Amino acid sequence: MGISSNDTRMKYTTLKIYLFSLLIAATFAVGAYHWHSRNITFFIEAENVTSVLLYGSFNGWSQGHPLTRGSQNNWSHTIKLGEGRYEYKYLIDGKWKHNPGLPSISDGFGGQNNLLIIR
């Protein structure tokens, strides 16, 4: 018994419907993330430094976001984040620091991470 062309067409049509459904679901998921996300500005004051990078759980601690120096030694960077609990820390001229004026928790290595909760 061979496979008829009707069977092949039906399987192909079913596959197209399935893939289209996945595309629609993914579009809504991405849209929902952007709908609930907002711009968050991270900042820290640091004098006499040349480089400030932001690392955090929002990207798996994998990439440092460079902060821009503003007036009076204030450094800042804005990123878009959705609801969630985030830990973050700054790498200032090669040394890890947190912002002591904001909520923080233990980083598990004897230091502190800042804590941000977005609801």
Protein Blocks (a to p, Z undefined) as FASTA:
>chain_A
ZZdfklmmmmmmmmmmmmmmmmmmmmmmmmmmmmmgccdddddddehiabdcdddfknoo
maccdddddeehiacddddddeddddddddeehiacddfkbccddehlopacdddddZZ
